[in-house]
């Protein structure tokens, strides 16, 4: 394991500096397990347990990265088939206007100034279902 990979896994650990140093000496620096255990005043068994746990964490992290890459590759290749409602990008604006006391007619006028043609009923129903 190289230093960059080690740092990525170590960042996700809530281990003590001593435990991380033991794992690093063995995995990155290539120091033998008995030598590392002696240097850090732990038993070889304890060092072996830390090493096994760190490797397990690294494997789980690699699996999650692989899953994430597969998902991203699929999303780049395949576009969503569900249509996005044209009012979705204005949801926060419409909610703010309504909270400030603006009427549905005024909200429709605001949307019209932003290039969205709709009705008061559509806005009312959209806010009811998304608010």
Order of alpha helices (4+ residues) and beta strands (2+ residues): alpha-alpha-alpha-alpha-alpha-alpha-alpha
